[in-house]
Amino acid sequence: MTLERQSIDALREGLDALDRGFAALPAATPPALDARAREVLLEAAQRLRDNYPYFHPLYAGQMLKPPHPLARAAAALADWVNPNNHALDGGRASSRMEKEAVAQIAAMFGWQAHLGHLTSGGTMANLEALWIAGRTKPGKRVAASRQAHYTHSRISAVLGIEFVAIDCDRNGRMDMASLERELARGDIGTVVATMGTTATGSVDPLPRILALAGEHGIRVHADAAYGGYFTLASNLAQEARAAFDRLRDADSIVIDPHKHGLQPYGCGCVVFRDPAVGQFYKHDSPYTYFSSAELHLGEISLECSRPGAAAVALWATQRLLPLERGGEFARMLGSCREAALALYAHIAADKRFVTAFAPELDIVVWAPRAATVSQASSLSRALFDETAKQGLHLAVAELPIAFFDLAGAGMKPDRETITCLRSVLMKPEHREWVDRIAALVDSSAAKVLA
Ligand SMILES: Cc1ncc(COP(=O)(O)O)c(C=O)c1O
C-alpha cells in the first residue's frame, strides 16, 4: 500500500469531537453518499491515477511536496463545517486560527507587529504585495531579476505598473551592477528580491539590495514563496544565511505554505512589516463585518471568500511542528538541502555531465556533456524520458548557458539557453533516497549517453 491512511482514523476521531460541539442542534439529514455517489468517487479515483506519483520520493522533478497527513486531516475536518475566512460571520474559529498561524510566520521572520493573511497561493500573495508597493510608490517602476518568477511582470501589467527585469550573475542571483544602473534612472519604486528562484533556488543578495534601497529610498519586497522556510535551516552557505537573516528588513514578504510548508494547495501568505498599509485595503461591505468589532480578514485581503480549511490545516501543522530553528520542521529543510548537495556532488563528479553552481537550497540542475549546447539540450530531453521509464521523475528547465561551465566541459555555445535537467529535492525523505535517485540517473545515462 503506497498511500497513507492513518489520517483517516484520526479524522474520524476529530469528526466525533467536532460533532459533540453541535450536539444541541435538532437532527437534519445531510445528502446521502449513496451507491451512485460511491461509483462516481471510484471513477474519480480511476481518473486520478493519471498523475505522476508526486507523493513518492522517486518524484524528484517539479516543486511538488505532499501535505503533512495532519494538514490533510485538519483541512478535511474543517470542510465538514466549511468556514469562509472572509469575515468572522463565516469563519470565526478559523479566522482566529489564521491570525495565529500568520503571526507565527511573521515571528519566524523576526516581526511581532505586522499585517498579513493567507491567500490562494504565491501569485495572489505577490499581487497584493505589488499592489501595496504601487500604492506607496505611485508612478514608479518595479524591478525583479530575470530569474524571478514570471508572475512579477504579469502582475505589474495587471496593476498597470511598469516592470523592468534586472540581469542575473552566473549564480542566478540578481546582478548588483545591473540593478545600480537601473536605479540611477531614479524611477524605480520597488525591488523584488527572490529568496529562492523557481528554476535553481538561487537567493538574491538581500543585504546589498537593502543597502541600495536605503540609498535610493525604495521599497523592498521579498518573494520567498519557495525559499522562505529555509530561514530555519542550519546548513545554509554563508551568503544565503546572510540574505535570510535580513528578511526582517524587507517591507513585505511572500511565503507559500503550499510549497515547503507541508500544506495542500491553496495556501499562500503575504505579510507586511508596517501594519499601517491596512489603510490601502480599507473598504466597506454592506453584507458583512457587522458581527464584531474584531478584525475581519476580508478587511485586509483582496480576495473575498477564502477557505477557512487552509487556515485550520496550517494552524494544526504549525502546532505540531513549530517554526523554530533547531526544531523538527527546521531539520526537515536541512535534510532537503543535504539531499541536493549529495546529488550535486555525485553528478559533478561524473564526466558525462556538466553542472551549474552548487545548490543554495534544494534544487539541482545539470545537463549531459556534449559537443554543442544544442546536442546537450536534446540529450537532456532523452534522459528525462529514460529516467521516467526507469521510475525516476525529474523536470527539465531552460536556463542561460552562463550558469554552466561550458568552457571547462569543452562545449560549443551554439545557443543562449540550454535545456537541462532539474531536480527539486523538497521531501525530507529525499536524504534517504538520494543514493537510489543517483543510481537511477546513472543507469539512465548509461542507456542514453552510451
Ligand atoms: C519564487 C516564486 N514566486 C511565486 C510563485 C507563484 O506561486 P503560486 O504557484 O503559488 O501562485 C512561485 C511558484 O513556483 C515561485 O517559485
The ligand as an SDF file (V2000), in Angstrom:
LIG
                    3D

 16 16  0  0  0  0  0  0  0  0999 V2000
    9.5120   32.2800   -6.2710 C   0  0  0  0  0  0  0  0  0  0  0  0
    8.0720   32.0520   -6.6590 C   0  0  0  0  0  0  0  0  0  0  0  0
    7.1940   33.0710   -6.6160 N   0  0  0  0  0  0  0  0  0  0  0  0
    5.9040   32.9130   -6.9570 C   0  0  0  0  0  0  0  0  0  0  0  0
    5.4200   31.6970   -7.3780 C   0  0  0  0  0  0  0  0  0  0  0  0
    3.9730   31.5500   -7.7600 C   0  0  0  0  0  0  0  0  0  0  0  0
    3.3190   30.8430   -6.7400 O   0  0  0  0  0  0  0  0  0  0  0  0
    1.9420   30.0490   -6.9750 P   0  0  0  0  0  0  0  0  0  0  0  0
    2.2400   28.9820   -7.9810 O   0  0  0  0  0  0  0  0  0  0  0  0
    1.6200   29.5110   -5.6180 O   0  0  0  0  0  0  0  0  0  0  0  0
    0.9350   31.0290   -7.4580 O   0  0  0  0  0  0  0  0  0  0  0  0
    6.2980   30.5950   -7.4380 C   0  0  0  0  0  0  0  0  0  0  0  0
    5.8230   29.2880   -7.9090 C   0  0  0  0  0  0  0  0  0  0  0  0
    6.5770   28.3780   -8.1370 O   0  0  0  0  0  0  0  0  0  0  0  0
    7.6620   30.7800   -7.0580 C   0  0  0  0  0  0  0  0  0  0  0  0
    8.5300   29.7710   -7.1000 O   0  0  0  0  0  0  0  0  0  0  0  0
  1  2  1  0
  2  3  1  0
  2 15  2  0
  3  4  2  0
  4  5  1  0
  5  6  1  0
  5 12  2  0
  6  7  1  0
  7  8  1  0
  8  9  2  0
  8 10  1  0
  8 11  1  0
 12 13  1  0
 12 15  1  0
 13 14  2  0
 15 16  1  0
M  END
$$$$
